[in-house]
Amino acid sequence: MRLEVHVESATREIRSLYGWLRSDPDVRTTFTADPQTNAAPRPGEMGTTLDVLALVTGNGWSAASFVLALATWRRTRPQRPQVEIRRGDTVIVLTDCSPEQIQHATRMLEAAVGEDTGT
């Protein structure tokens, strides 16, 4: 499964997130990542450049662990950037990382994975 994580901020934030995910024992063994910086905005998006972390997940991947790792990383950032997760047509935006938002994001990602596997 391929995911994209967009961070509206400086390139160092996407590098920080990449390092954070690589250091998380529940996440690091289940994905490969390709940090992509200075990506052009998609049609219809504002002109701001987004940094992208493209992830390919493997067996044993947990949506809950992944979303929790993103939320925890976001809380460590001084300006707490908005984080957008894309999986196909599914777009999830983490803004306040409340327990409700984390649960909602996890359910949406699990549903997107279920669509891929037919479950």
N, C-alpha and C positions, 0 to 999 in steps of 0.2 A: 504494500500500500504506500502511496506517495502522498505526503503532506507538505504544505508550505507554511512557514511561520513568517509573518511580516511584522517588522518593528518600525514604527514611525519615530526615527531618531538617528543619531549618529552611527557610523559604521562600528564604532567600538561597542555599542550595545548588542549588535548581532554577534560579535565575537565573544562578548561576555556571556550571552545566552548559550552559544555553542559550547563554551568551556563549562558552563553550569550543567548542561545536559550530559556532557561527556563525563562529568564527575559524579553524576547521580547513579548509584548502583542499580536502581530499579529501571532506569531508562537506557543507560549507555550500551547495554548488551543487546538491545532490541532494535537499533536503528543505525543507519549510516547517514551522514549529513554532508551537505554541500553548501557552505556559506556563499551567497551571491550578493554582492554589494552593488549599489548604484543601479538597481534594476529600473527600467523605464516604467512609468505608470501604465496601467491597463486602460483600455478605452473606457471612458466614462469616469475614471478616477481623477482626483485632483492632481495637480502638477507636482506635488511633493514627491521626491524620490523615496522609495521604501527599500529597506534592506530586507533580504529574504534568506531564510534558512530552509533549504529543501531537504526533506527527510524521507528516507525510504525505510519502512518498518518491516520487521520480520516476525517470525513465530514468537509467541510469548509477549508480544507488545500489549501494554495495558493503557487504554485511554485514560483511566483514572490517574495512574502514576504520571503519565505524560502531562496532563492538564495541571495536576498538583505541582509538578516540577516547574512548569511555566509560571504558575501563580506565585510560587515561592520565590523564584528568580525575580519576578516583577517587583515583589515587596522589598527586595534588597536594593533596588535602583533608587537613586536620589529623586529623580523626576517621574518615576513609575510610568514608563511609556505604555501606550496602547499596544496590545498584541493581538494580531489577527491570525487565525488558523484557517487554512483553506484545504479542503479535501473535495476535489471535483466541484460540484455546485454548492457544497456546504461551506458556509462562511461563519466563523465564530469569532466574536470580538470580546476580548477580556479587557474590561475597563476598571472595575473596582475589585475584582477577584473575591467577591463575597462567597460564602459557602453555597448560596443558591446559584450564583453564576458558575461556579466550578462544577456543581452537579449538572446544571443545564448543558455546559460545554461537554462534559463527559458523555452524557446521554446522546448528544448530537453526533459526536465522533463515533460512538458505538453504533449508532444507527447507520452512519455513512459506511462503516466497515461491514455491517450486516448486509447493506445493499450490494457490496462487492462480492460477498460470499454467498448471497442468496438466503441468509438466515433472518 
